[in-house]
Amino acid sequence: MSRETSRRSRSGTPGTELGGMFPRVFPKEYVTVVRGEGHTVWDDEGNAYFDAAAGNQNVAVGHGVPEIADAAAEQLERLAYTSSMLFANEPAQAYTEKIAEFTPDGFEKAWLVSSGSEANESAVKLARQYHYERGAEGKYKVLSRRRSYHGNTGIAMGLSGFPARKTKMEPLYPNFPKVPNGSPYRCRFCDGAGGRECGRRCADELERVIQAEDPDTVAAVIAEPVTGAANAAASPHDGYFERVRKICDAYDVLFIVDEVMSGFGRTGENFAIDHWGVTPDIITSAKGMSGGYTPVGGAMPHERIVDVFEDLPDGFQHGHTYSFNPGSAAIGLAVLEYVDDNDLVANARTVGAHLHDRLEECYEYEFVGDVRGKGLMCGLEFVADRESKAPFDPDVGLGDRLFEAGLDNGLITYPGGAHVDGERGDHVLLTPPLSIDEDDADELVDRLHATLAAVERTL
């Protein structure tokens, strides 16, 4: 059966025959991936692809690691599940202790869930109840940034400043106040050249919004230290997060860092916020926590938050059936042990620096406006005009062109867009497994060159 034939739905419209799956986009022609090893995956026709997206930025240690498969099999044969509302389990105890080895000083506990969205919902509820138990019952608002993404569940979507993923659902959730993103490339104050001084100025906008909303109603601020899907690997000016920390302290507001994508080594530090030496109140993470081998997320509160909950007879008013799942915990523990044993955080730092140097070559293509990122979390932003930074019109379909050209050249990328004005803007994330070496990074860039050259010829 030809690839074209295999991707026709029963209705006769273009698409992929997917059995009983409800796909995200019915008319889309999906490649069916059947196998993976390291940074390579194969489709059902035998074509190999360099997985430069690491699945969804979550296959942090690569595909097919035997030690992780063995840990999963051993645990599933011993105990499949027990309710965390009624019992403790040994894998969750060991996994959370291992998590604490990665988190900064003062973070010794972890609330385990099944996704990044759930992790961010949990963090918001922690912040709300923290204030409630201290007598500040009016604090409930959580401020977030434009060009941000915090998940697909209700509260998480309300936090997200990403119109492309929320507009059709907006009546369903609270739309919390937003503050500027603070990333240099499209900084409204300095257009990129302002440095630390502009970082502080961007953060001052947060203080202005807190004052406008009434500090007695603001519970927390949430931010991605390095932005993921909503603004491909962008991070604020230096000075921004240092100022955010001071503002939060001044108004009794908790600072939540969303490290769902950047946590556990992706940016070359255990957590991306470590690049600025700032201590948050709650850290959330997910993708790298289990390497894509099982759904896991977590909210890690600082001990000063934990202290408020320790003597509560009813505890934290929150929970999920699969919180602290023993099978997922055993797998997550094996992943973090593999990261440690193979020094993958340092590897992300050194190989990431090499990759970023090579990616600078992409400026030879006129439609590449910005190359950015930290460690093995890199992004390219594309523009119709480099001088004005004008984005492409949506009808150009640049994201689709880039993804398809990537597949033609054996490269999987993670396209995104609509970050400029809700409709326009194209960028791509490059987040390969933390286990790649410099030769692999060179291969990635070579395939990317072929991809960009192919797309440039069509513009």
C-alpha positions in Angstrom: 0.0 0.0 0.0 1.4 3.4 -0.9 1.8 6.1 1.6 -0.8 8.2 -0.1 -3.3 5.4 -0.1 -2.7 4.5 3.5 -3.6 8.1 4.5 -7.1 8.2 3.1 -9.9 8.0 5.6 -13.0 6.0 5.0 -14.9 9.1 4.1 -12.7 9.6 1.1 -11.3 12.9 2.3 -7.5 13.3 2.8 -6.3 12.0 6.2 -4.9 8.9 7.9 -6.8 5.7 8.7 -6.4 5.7 12.5 -8.7 2.9 13.6 -10.8 4.2 16.6 -8.6 7.2 17.4 -10.1 10.7 17.6 -7.3 12.6 16.0 -6.5 16.2 16.8 -7.1 17.1 13.1 -9.1 14.7 11.0 -7.9 15.8 7.5 -4.3 15.7 8.5 -2.0 13.0 7.0 -0.2 11.5 10.0 3.0 9.5 9.8 2.7 6.3 11.9 5.8 5.9 14.1 6.5 2.3 15.1 9.9 2.1 16.7 12.5 4.3 18.4 16.1 3.9 19.5 18.2 6.8 21.0 17.4 9.9 19.0 16.0 8.0 16.0 12.5 6.9 15.2 11.1 4.8 12.3 7.7 4.9 10.6 5.7 2.0 9.4 7.3 2.2 5.9 10.9 2.0 7.3 11.8 5.6 7.0 14.1 6.9 9.7 13.9 10.4 11.4 16.2 12.3 13.7 13.8 13.1 16.6 14.9 16.7 17.2 11.6 17.3 19.2 12.3 14.4 21.6 8.7 13.4 21.2 7.0 16.4 22.8 10.2 17.5 24.5 9.7 14.6 26.9 12.0 11.8 25.5 14.8 13.3 27.5 17.0 10.2 27.7 16.2 8.8 24.2 14.1 5.9 23.0 14.6 2.3 24.0 16.7 2.5 27.1 16.8 -1.1 28.6 17.3 -0.1 32.2 14.0 1.9 32.1 12.1 -0.9 30.5 13.4 -3.4 33.1 12.4 -1.1 35.9 8.9 -0.8 34.5 8.5 -4.5 34.0 9.7 -5.3 37.5 7.4 -2.8 39.2 4.3 -3.8 37.1 4.8 -7.4 38.1 5.0 -6.5 41.8 2.3 -3.8 42.2 0.2 -2.1 39.6 -1.6 0.5 41.7 -2.5 1.7 45.2 -4.6 4.8 46.2 -2.4 7.6 47.4 -5.4 9.0 49.3 -5.3 5.9 51.5 -1.8 4.4 51.3 1.8 5.1 50.6 4.0 3.1 48.2 7.7 2.5 48.1 8.4 3.6 44.5 6.8 7.0 45.1 8.9 7.4 48.2 12.1 6.6 46.4 11.2 8.7 43.4 10.4 11.8 45.3 13.6 11.5 47.3 15.5 11.4 43.9 13.6 14.4 42.7 14.8 16.3 45.8 18.4 15.6 44.7 17.7 17.7 41.6 15.7 20.5 43.1 17.4 23.5 44.8 18.0 23.6 48.6 14.7 23.9 50.5 12.7 21.7 48.1 12.3 18.3 49.7 8.8 17.3 48.8 7.0 16.6 45.5 3.3 16.2 44.7 3.1 13.7 41.8 0.5 13.8 39.1 0.2 12.6 35.5 1.0 15.7 33.3 2.3 19.2 33.2 -1.2 20.6 33.1 -2.1 18.8 36.3 1.2 20.0 37.8 0.4 23.6 37.2 -3.2 23.2 38.4 -1.8 21.6 41.6 0.7 24.5 42.0 -2.1 27.1 41.7 -4.2 25.2 44.3 -1.2 25.0 46.6 -0.8 28.7 46.3 -4.5 29.4 46.9 -4.7 27.1 50.0 -1.4 28.4 51.3 -2.9 31.9 51.5 -6.2 30.7 52.8 -4.7 28.8 55.7 -2.7 31.9 56.7 -5.9 34.0 56.8 -5.4 35.8 53.5 -8.7 34.4 52.0 -9.0 37.1 49.4 -5.9 36.0 47.5 -6.8 33.9 44.5 -5.6 35.5 41.3 -2.6 34.1 39.5 -0.8 36.4 37.1 1.0 35.1 34.1 2.7 36.3 31.0 1.7 36.9 27.4 3.3 34.4 25.0 3.1 31.7 27.6 1.6 28.2 27.8 0.8 26.4 31.0 -1.4 23.5 29.9 -4.8 22.4 28.5 -6.9 21.9 31.6 -9.1 24.7 33.0 -6.9 26.7 35.3 -3.8 26.0 33.3 -5.5 27.3 30.1 -6.7 30.4 32.0 -3.1 31.1 32.8 -1.8 30.6 29.3 -1.1 33.7 27.2 -1.4 31.7 23.9 -4.5 32.7 21.9 -3.9 30.0 19.3 -4.6 27.3 21.8 -7.3 28.9 23.9 -9.6 31.2 21.9 -12.3 28.7 21.1 -12.5 27.5 24.7 -12.3 30.9 26.5 -15.8 31.1 28.0 -14.9 27.9 30.0 -12.3 29.3 32.4 -11.1 32.4 34.2 -8.8 34.6 32.1 -6.3 35.7 34.6 -4.4 39.0 34.1 -1.4 38.9 31.9 1.9 40.8 32.0 4.6 41.3 29.3 6.7 38.3 28.4 9.9 40.2 28.7 11.8 38.3 25.9 14.4 40.5 24.1 13.6 39.8 20.4 10.2 41.5 20.5 10.7 43.6 23.7 8.4 46.6 23.4 10.7 48.7 25.5 14.1 48.2 23.9 13.7 45.9 20.8 16.3 43.6 22.2 19.3 45.7 23.2 18.3 46.8 26.7 20.0 44.1 28.7 19.6 43.9 32.5 18.1 47.4 32.9 15.3 46.5 30.5 14.8 43.2 32.3 14.1 45.1 35.5 11.8 47.5 33.6 9.8 44.6 32.1 9.4 43.1 35.5 8.2 46.4 36.9 5.1 45.9 34.7 4.3 43.0 37.0 4.3 45.3 40.0 2.0 47.7 38.1 -0.5 44.9 37.4 -0.4 43.6 41.0 -1.2 47.1 42.2 -4.0 47.5 39.7 -5.6 44.2 40.6 -5.2 44.9 44.4 -2.4 43.0 46.1 -4.8 41.5 48.6 -6.4 39.5 45.7 -3.2 38.2 44.1 -2.0 34.8 45.2 0.8 34.0 42.8 2.7 34.7 39.6 3.6 31.9 37.2 6.3 32.0 34.5 8.3 29.7 32.2 12.0 30.6 32.7 12.6 29.5 29.1 9.3 29.6 27.1 8.2 26.5 25.3 5.4 26.1 22.8 4.2 29.7 22.9 7.5 31.4 22.1 10.1 28.8 21.1 13.0 28.9 23.7 12.7 32.6 24.5 13.9 33.8 27.9 13.7 37.3 29.4 16.5 39.8 29.8 18.9 39.1 32.7 17.6 41.0 35.7 14.0 40.1 35.0 13.6 37.2 37.3 15.6 38.7 40.1 13.2 41.7 40.1 10.2 39.4 39.9 11.4 37.7 43.1 11.7 41.0 44.9 8.2 42.1 43.8 6.6 38.8 44.9 8.3 39.2 48.3 7.1 42.7 48.7 3.4 41.9 48.0 3.2 38.4 49.7 2.8 36.8 46.3 4.1 33.3 45.5 6.4 32.8 42.6 5.7 29.6 40.6 8.1 28.6 37.9 6.7 26.4 35.1 9.5 24.0 34.2 7.3 21.4 32.6 9.5 21.5 29.5 12.7 23.0 30.8 13.1 21.0 34.0 15.5 18.2 34.9 18.4 19.2 32.8 17.1 20.3 29.4 18.7 23.8 29.5 22.0 22.6 30.9 21.1 23.2 34.5 18.9 21.1 36.7 16.2 23.7 36.3 16.2 26.7 34.0 15.6 29.2 36.8 19.0 28.2 38.1 20.5 30.2 35.2 19.5 33.3 37.2 20.2 32.1 40.7 16.6 32.8 41.8 14.7 30.6 44.3 11.0 30.3 43.5 8.2 29.2 45.9 6.9 26.3 43.7 8.5 24.5 40.8 6.4 22.5 38.4 7.7 20.0 35.9 6.7 17.0 33.8 8.2 16.0 30.5 11.8 15.2 31.5 10.7 13.6 34.8 9.9 10.3 33.2 11.6 10.6 29.8 8.3 10.0 27.9 8.2 6.4 29.2 5.0 7.1 31.3 2.8 10.1 32.1 4.3 12.0 35.1 4.2 15.5 36.4 4.9 17.2 39.7 4.6 20.3 41.8 7.6 20.9 44.2 6.8 23.4 46.9 9.5 25.1 49.0 9.7 24.1 52.6 8.1 27.4 53.6 5.0 26.4 51.7 5.1 22.8 53.0 5.2 24.1 56.6 1.7 25.6 56.3 0.3 22.2 55.3 2.0 19.9 57.8 -0.4 20.3 60.7 -3.7 20.6 58.7 -6.1 17.8 59.7 -7.7 17.7 56.3 -4.5 18.3 54.4 -4.2 19.6 50.8 -7.7 19.8 49.2 -6.7 18.2 45.9 -5.9 14.9 44.3 -6.1 12.6 41.3 -6.6 8.9 41.0 -3.1 8.4 39.5 -1.3 10.7 41.8 1.9 9.0 43.1 1.2 6.0 40.8 3.8 3.3 41.8 4.4 2.1 38.2 5.0 5.6 37.0 7.2 6.4 40.0 9.4 3.4 39.4 9.9 4.4 35.8 10.5 8.0 36.7 13.1 6.9 39.3 14.9 4.9 36.6 14.9 7.9 34.3 16.4 10.2 36.8 19.0 7.6 37.8 19.9 7.3 34.1 20.3 11.1 33.9 22.6 11.1 36.9 24.6 8.0 35.9 25.3 9.4 32.4 25.8 13.1 33.5 23.2 14.2 31.1 22.6 17.7 32.6 26.3 18.6 31.9 26.0 16.9 28.5 23.0 19.2 27.7 25.1 22.2 28.7 28.2 21.3 26.5 26.4 19.8 23.5 23.8 22.5 23.7 26.5 25.2 23.4 27.9 23.4 20.4 24.4 23.1 18.9 23.7 26.8 19.4 27.0 27.7 17.8 26.0 25.6 14.7 22.5 27.0 14.7 23.9 30.5 14.3 24.6 29.4 10.7 20.9 29.6 10.1 21.1 33.3 9.8 22.2 32.7 6.2 18.5 32.2 5.4 16.8 35.5 5.2 13.6 34.3 6.8 15.3 33.3 10.0 14.9 36.3 12.4 16.2 34.9 15.7 18.1 32.0 17.0 17.9 31.5 20.8 17.8 29.1 23.7 19.7 27.5 26.5 21.2 24.0 26.6 19.3 21.6 24.4 16.2 23.8 24.3 16.7 25.9 21.2 14.4 27.9 19.0 14.3 29.7 15.7 11.8 32.4 14.9 10.9 33.2 11.2 10.1 36.5 9.7 9.0 37.8 6.3 11.2 40.8 6.8 14.3 40.6 9.0 14.6 44.4 9.5 11.0 45.1 10.6 10.6 41.6 12.2 7.3 41.4 10.3 5.8 37.8 10.5 4.5 35.8 7.6 0.8 35.9 6.9 -0.9 32.7 8.1 -1.9 31.7 4.6 1.7 31.1 3.7 1.5 28.0 5.9 5.2 28.3 6.9 4.9 26.0 9.9 3.4 23.2 7.8 6.0 23.7 5.1 8.8 23.5 7.7 7.5 20.3 9.3 6.9 18.5 6.0 10.3 19.6 4.6 11.8 18.3 7.8 10.2 14.9 7.3 11.4 14.8 3.7 14.9 15.4 5.1 14.6 12.9 8.0 14.1 15.5 10.7 11.3 15.9 13.2 10.9 19.4 14.5 8.3 21.1 16.7 6.6 24.0 14.8 4.6 26.7 16.5 3.2 30.1 15.9 0.6 32.8 16.3 2.7 34.3 19.1 3.0 37.8 17.6 -0.6 38.9 17.5 -2.6 35.8 18.0 -2.7 34.9 14.4 0.7 35.6 12.9 4.2 34.4 13.9 6.1 31.2 13.1 8.8 29.5 15.1 10.3 26.0 15.7 11.6 24.3 18.8 14.6 22.0 18.6 14.7 19.8 21.8 16.6 16.6 21.0 17.2 14.0 23.7 19.8 15.1 26.4 21.8 12.0 25.4 23.0 13.3 22.0 26.7 14.1 21.4 28.3 16.8 19.2 28.3 14.5 16.1 24.6 14.0 16.5 24.1 17.8 16.9 26.0 18.3 13.6 23.8 15.8 11.9 20.7 17.6 13.2 22.0 21.0 11.9 22.9 19.4 8.5 19.4 18.1 8.2 18.0 21.4 9.3 20.1 23.2 6.6 18.5 21.0 4.0 15.1 21.7 5.4 15.4 25.5 5.5 17.0 25.6 2.1 14.0 23.6 0.7 11.5 25.9 2.3 13.4 29.1 1.3 13.1 28.0 -2.4 9.3 28.0 -2.0 8.9 31.5 -0.5 
